[in-house]
């Protein structure tokens, strides 16, 4: 058997990569860029440390990180269009279908 035939046989013997199965995200939020205020904190996936807030000040006031959130925080999108565009990009890239909930678009 020639070297070329051995290479072709070896290459053909490797299984083809199976397409990934879709992921169904049953808890996907649709929220505006400034959902938590004008200066939102970066996100970590997964969270190493969850942000803490003081219930005396409401759900959004007083939210702060008590330390570095994670090694590689994900920057927050600055506009609603960027949130939509970046979300759709990640959904398509990772073959994710989302069941989406959010606020009324008029609010």
C-alpha positions in Angstrom: 0.0 0.0 0.0 1.4 3.4 -0.9 1.9 6.2 1.7 -0.8 8.2 -0.1 -3.3 5.3 0.2 -2.5 4.9 3.9 -3.1 8.7 4.5 -6.4 8.5 2.6 -7.5 5.4 4.6 -6.5 7.0 7.9 -8.2 10.2 7.1 -11.4 8.4 6.0 -11.4 6.2 9.1 -11.9 9.2 11.4 -15.5 9.8 12.2 -17.0 13.0 11.0 -17.9 15.6 13.6 -21.6 15.3 14.4 -23.6 18.5 14.3 -24.4 19.7 17.7 -27.9 19.3 19.0 -29.9 22.5 19.6 -30.0 23.9 23.1 -33.4 25.0 24.4 -32.9 27.9 26.9 -36.1 28.0 28.9 -35.1 31.1 30.9 -33.8 33.8 28.6 -34.4 37.4 29.6 -35.0 40.2 27.1 -34.1 43.5 28.8 -32.7 46.9 27.7 -29.1 47.8 28.0 -29.6 50.1 31.0 -31.8 47.5 32.9 -29.7 47.9 36.1 -28.8 51.6 35.6 -26.5 53.8 33.7 -23.3 52.1 34.7 -24.0 48.3 34.8 -21.5 45.9 36.2 -19.8 43.3 33.9 -21.2 39.8 33.8 -19.4 36.5 34.6 -20.3 33.2 33.2 -20.5 31.3 35.3 -20.6 33.5 38.4 -17.6 33.1 40.7 -19.1 35.8 43.0 -22.6 37.1 42.7 -23.2 40.9 43.1 -24.8 41.9 46.4 -27.4 44.5 47.0 -28.9 45.9 50.2 -32.7 45.3 50.3 -33.1 48.6 52.2 -32.3 50.5 49.0 -34.4 48.6 46.5 -33.3 45.9 44.0 -31.0 48.0 41.8 -29.6 50.6 44.2 -26.5 49.6 46.1 -25.6 46.7 43.8 -21.9 46.3 44.1 -19.2 43.7 43.7 -17.4 42.7 46.9 -14.2 41.9 45.1 -13.2 41.1 41.6 -16.2 39.4 39.9 -14.2 36.9 37.9 -11.0 36.5 35.8 -12.6 37.4 32.5 -15.7 39.5 33.0 -17.9 40.0 30.0 -18.4 43.7 29.1 -21.9 45.0 29.1 -23.5 46.1 25.8 -23.9 49.9 25.7 -27.1 50.1 23.6 -30.3 48.2 23.2 -29.3 47.4 19.6 -26.0 46.0 20.8 -27.8 43.8 23.3 -30.1 42.4 20.6 -27.3 41.9 18.1 -24.8 40.3 20.5 -27.5 38.0 21.9 -28.6 36.8 18.5 -25.0 36.3 17.5 -24.4 34.0 20.5 -27.7 32.2 20.1 -26.9 31.4 16.5 -23.2 30.5 17.1 -24.2 28.0 19.8 -27.4 26.6 18.2 -29.6 27.9 21.0 -33.3 28.5 20.8 -34.7 30.7 23.6 -38.0 31.0 25.4 -37.8 34.7 25.9 -39.4 36.9 28.5 -39.0 40.6 29.2 -40.5 44.0 29.8 -43.0 45.6 27.5 -41.1 47.3 24.7 -43.1 50.5 25.3 -41.7 50.9 28.9 
